[in-house]
């Protein structure tokens, strides 16, 4: 399945409190949204015209129905989305205060119980690219083994994309475990996307260039450090540059990083020959410009999946104002 991307990780329900109290115990009104970083990546790929598969697990319940229907509506292939009759769909409740603080409650369910036997291993084996998102995958449960074994099989045989998706609410008190897990996974990863804060978490108090160099020394190929409105710091181990984004009026940045990854992978998937991609820095800059554009456009609308532009819209945006 040339040019197709397999995404594995969590798919869940985000319940966002709309009362503005910042206190879940006082919240009465909640907005239901499809959540999960790798699912957002798959939806972005599909919206941009790249065939995408999603592998994960949800409950055999109404929330699972909603999530499966949502992915199908975005054109994502869902034959690897498993329905669990014994565990409910994973739920996250979030309430934001005016100053940006949040109250968070996570109820993990089916996404922890994805087994290797439930997946058709021929599907990722036939896809050119595989994306791993790890917000919940490494927390424990059967999914952890499934995820790590697939990652091991794909390294060196597929273009492997990895996004740590650090969530402090999920790893509070276990930060050292998270860092150790991430550093162990990095060798042979072709594309690592991290935020500036994730880079600091993984590498400690060193400047950006030194931190990125240390990750290359661990065996990472291409590194993209997203910097919000400042663009993306891109490095292939020999060359580096900060690639500017386009100016937008930010409404909601949720899912912008996932859209960046999906857009980046859509361009990689379209290449007939990826053999020398890492060394072709001009091509990497071109791809990053496109990914920055998609990430920025997502910030102009509410929601993660709902904000993803279609391919025609994405390519019609004037990009002459940035380089």
C-alpha positions in Angstrom: 0.0 0.0 0.0 2.4 2.6 -1.3 1.9 6.1 0.1 -0.3 5.0 2.9 0.2 5.9 6.6 -0.6 3.7 9.6 -1.3 5.6 12.9 -1.4 3.9 16.2 -2.3 5.2 19.7 -5.3 6.6 21.6 -8.7 7.6 20.5 -10.9 9.0 23.3 -13.6 11.5 24.3 -12.6 14.9 25.5 -15.3 16.5 27.6 -14.5 20.2 27.8 -16.3 22.2 30.4 -17.8 25.4 28.9 -18.7 27.1 32.2 -15.3 28.7 32.7 -15.1 27.9 36.4 -11.9 26.0 36.2 -13.4 23.6 38.7 -14.8 20.3 37.5 -16.8 19.8 40.6 -18.8 23.0 39.7 -19.0 22.3 36.0 -22.4 21.7 34.6 -22.0 22.1 30.8 -19.6 20.0 28.8 -18.7 19.9 25.1 -18.0 16.4 23.7 -15.1 16.2 21.2 -13.2 13.4 19.6 -9.7 13.3 21.1 -6.4 11.5 20.7 -3.3 12.9 19.0 -2.6 10.0 16.6 -6.3 10.0 15.6 -5.9 13.7 14.8 -2.9 12.9 12.6 -4.8 10.3 10.7 -7.7 12.7 10.2 -5.3 15.3 8.9 -3.7 12.9 6.5 -7.1 11.8 5.1 -8.3 15.4 4.7 -5.1 16.2 2.7 -5.8 13.3 0.4 -3.3 10.7 1.9 -4.8 7.3 2.7 -4.6 6.8 6.5 -5.3 3.9 8.8 -6.0 4.2 12.5 -5.2 1.4 15.0 -6.5 1.7 18.6 -9.3 0.6 20.9 -12.6 2.1 22.1 -15.5 0.7 24.0 -18.5 -1.1 22.4 -20.6 1.8 23.7 -22.2 5.0 22.3 -19.0 6.9 22.8 -17.1 4.3 20.7 -19.9 4.6 18.1 -19.3 8.4 18.0 -15.5 8.0 17.7 -15.7 5.4 14.9 -18.2 7.4 13.0 -16.1 10.6 13.4 -13.0 8.9 11.9 -15.1 7.4 9.0 -16.5 10.9 8.3 -12.9 12.1 7.9 -12.2 9.3 5.5 -9.9 7.3 7.9 -9.7 3.6 7.4 -11.1 2.0 10.7 -10.7 -1.7 10.2 -8.0 -1.6 12.8 -10.1 0.2 15.3 -11.1 -2.5 17.8 -14.3 -2.3 19.9 -14.0 -3.7 23.4 -17.1 -5.2 25.0 -15.5 -5.3 28.5 -14.0 -1.8 28.9 -15.6 1.5 28.2 -14.2 4.2 26.0 -11.5 6.3 27.6 -12.7 9.7 28.8 -10.9 12.9 29.7 -12.7 15.8 31.4 -11.1 19.3 31.2 -12.0 22.6 32.7 -10.0 25.8 31.9 -9.7 28.9 34.0 -9.4 32.4 32.4 -5.6 32.4 33.3 -5.0 29.1 31.5 -4.9 26.7 34.5 -6.9 23.6 34.2 -8.7 20.9 36.2 -8.2 17.5 34.7 -9.8 14.1 35.2 -8.8 11.1 33.2 -10.7 7.8 33.2 -8.8 5.3 31.2 -10.7 2.5 29.6 -10.5 0.5 26.4 -7.5 2.2 24.9 -5.3 0.4 27.4 -6.3 -3.0 26.2 -5.3 -3.3 22.6 -3.6 -6.7 22.0 -1.3 -7.7 19.1 -3.7 -10.6 18.3 -6.5 -8.2 17.6 -4.6 -6.3 14.9 -4.0 -7.5 11.3 -0.2 -7.2 11.2 -0.2 -7.3 7.5 -1.7 -3.8 7.4 1.2 -1.9 8.9 3.7 -4.2 7.1 2.1 -3.0 3.8 2.1 0.7 4.7 5.1 2.9 3.8 4.9 5.1 6.8 3.9 4.4 10.5 3.2 7.1 13.0 3.3 6.5 16.8 1.7 8.9 19.2 2.4 8.1 22.9 0.2 10.2 25.2 -1.4 7.1 26.7 0.2 4.2 24.9 3.1 3.7 27.4 1.0 4.2 30.6 0.5 0.4 30.9 -1.9 -2.3 29.9 -1.8 -4.6 26.9 -1.5 -1.6 24.6 2.0 -0.9 25.8 3.3 -4.3 24.6 1.5 -4.1 21.3 2.8 -0.6 20.7 6.4 -1.3 21.6 6.6 -4.5 19.6 5.2 -2.8 16.5 7.6 0.1 16.9 10.5 -2.4 17.1 9.3 -4.2 13.9 8.9 -1.0 11.9 12.3 0.6 12.7 14.6 0.2 9.7 11.8 -1.2 7.5 9.3 1.7 7.4 9.5 5.5 7.6 8.8 5.8 11.4 7.3 9.0 12.8 7.2 9.6 16.6 5.5 12.3 18.7 6.0 12.0 22.5 2.8 13.9 23.2 3.8 14.8 26.7 0.8 15.3 29.1 1.9 16.3 32.5 -1.5 15.3 34.0 -1.0 11.7 32.9 2.6 11.4 34.1 2.6 13.5 37.2 5.2 12.0 39.7 6.5 9.8 37.0 8.4 12.3 34.9 11.7 10.4 35.1 9.9 7.3 33.8 8.6 9.2 30.8 12.0 10.6 30.0 13.6 7.2 30.2 10.9 5.6 28.0 11.3 8.3 25.4 15.0 8.2 25.2 15.0 4.4 24.9 12.6 4.6 21.9 14.4 7.2 19.8 17.1 5.2 18.0 16.2 4.7 14.3 13.2 7.0 14.4 13.1 8.8 11.1 11.0 11.8 12.1 10.7 13.1 15.7 8.3 15.9 16.3 8.6 17.6 19.7 7.5 20.9 21.2 10.1 23.3 22.7 8.9 22.3 26.2 9.2 18.6 25.4 12.7 19.1 24.1 13.7 20.7 27.4 12.0 17.9 29.3 13.9 15.2 27.4 17.3 16.9 27.3 17.4 19.1 30.3 18.8 22.7 30.6 20.8 23.0 27.4 20.2 25.3 24.4 18.0 24.2 21.6 20.9 23.4 19.2 22.8 21.3 21.8 19.6 19.4 22.8 18.7 18.6 19.1 22.3 17.5 18.5 22.1 15.1 21.5 19.0 13.5 20.1 20.6 13.0 16.7 23.5 11.3 18.6 20.9 8.9 19.9 20.0 7.9 16.4 17.1 10.2 15.5 17.0 11.1 11.8 14.9 14.3 11.2 13.9 16.5 14.1 11.2 19.1 14.0 10.8 21.3 17.1 7.5 23.2 16.9 7.7 26.7 18.3 4.2 27.9 18.0 3.8 31.2 16.0 7.6 31.3 15.6 7.5 28.3 13.3 9.6 25.1 13.5 13.3 24.5 14.2 14.2 21.8 11.7 17.4 19.7 11.8 18.7 16.7 9.9 21.9 16.4 11.8 24.0 18.2 9.3 22.0 21.3 8.7 19.4 23.2 10.7 17.1 26.2 10.3 14.1 27.9 11.9 11.3 27.7 9.3 8.8 30.5 9.7 5.1 30.0 9.9 2.3 32.2 8.5 0.7 34.9 10.7 -2.8 34.0 11.9 -5.3 35.1 14.6 -5.2 32.1 17.0 -8.6 31.0 18.2 -7.8 27.5 19.5 -4.4 25.8 19.2 -5.7 22.4 20.1 -4.5 19.8 17.6 -2.1 22.2 15.8 0.9 19.9 16.5 -1.0 16.9 15.3 -2.0 18.7 12.1 1.7 19.6 11.6 2.7 15.9 11.8 -0.1 14.8 9.5 0.7 17.5 6.9 4.4 16.6 7.1 3.7 12.9 6.6 1.3 13.6 3.7 4.2 15.2 1.8 6.6 12.4 2.7 4.1 9.8 1.6 3.7 11.5 -1.8 7.5 11.1 -2.5 8.3 8.3 -5.0 11.7 7.9 -3.4 12.4 8.6 0.2 15.9 7.1 0.3 17.8 10.4 0.5 15.1 12.5 2.2 17.1 13.1 5.4 20.0 14.6 3.4 17.9 16.7 1.1 17.5 19.7 3.5 15.9 21.9 0.8 13.1 19.3 0.4 12.7 19.1 4.2 12.3 22.9 4.5 9.7 22.8 1.7 7.8 20.1 3.5 8.0 21.9 6.8 6.7 25.1 5.3 3.6 23.2 4.2 3.2 21.6 7.6 3.6 24.9 9.4 0.8 26.3 7.2 -1.6 23.5 8.1 -0.8 23.8 11.8 -1.4 27.6 11.7 -4.7 27.2 9.8 -5.9 24.8 12.5 -5.3 27.5 15.1 -7.8 29.8 13.4 -10.8 27.5 14.3 -12.3 25.8 17.3 -11.6 22.1 17.7 -8.9 19.7 16.5 -10.4 17.6 13.7 -13.1 20.2 12.8 -10.4 22.8 12.1 -8.3 20.7 9.7 -8.5 22.3 6.2 -9.1 20.2 3.1 -6.2 19.9 0.6 -7.6 22.5 -1.8 -8.0 25.1 0.9 -4.5 24.4 2.4 -2.8 24.8 -1.0 -4.7 28.0 -1.9 -3.3 29.9 1.1 -0.8 32.6 0.1 2.6 31.6 1.4 4.7 34.3 -0.3 4.8 36.2 3.0 7.0 33.7 4.8 10.2 31.8 4.0 
